[in-house]
Amino acid sequence: MRFHTLLLCCLTAAVLCSVTVAGDKKDSKPKTYSGTLIKARENTIVFNTPGDNGADAHRIFYVNKDTTVTVDGKPATFNDLFQGMQVTVTPKGSNIAKSIDATSPPKKGW
């Protein structure tokens, strides 16, 4: 009887630990991609990101009505994006942009 009680306690502990570990994964930050905007038109955003071998890689994401856009930390629209901005895209799935956070390039001149 003691053996069964000990076995039940061990199994219960193992299940509780696995649930806690699985729950911790949910709190991790979502993957993002950052780079320099090449173009934003026709509900598509294209930008350069540093590639694994040192060469730039193009990233392409589609934008839909649920995509949120900010420029310099303020709410914006897809039409406010332009070439040269620094962008960080949080994807939803493999190729849909959930959010786009853009930063205007520094102003040139005096």
Secondary structure as UniProt FT lines:
FT   HELIX           2..26
FT   STRAND          33..41
FT   TURN            42..43
FT   STRAND          44..50
FT   TURN            52..53
FT   STRAND          56..62
FT   TURN            65..66
FT   STRAND          68..71
FT   TURN            72..73
FT   STRAND          74..76
FT   HELIX           78..80
FT   TURN            83..84
FT   STRAND          86..92
FT   TURN            93..95
FT   STRAND          96..103
//
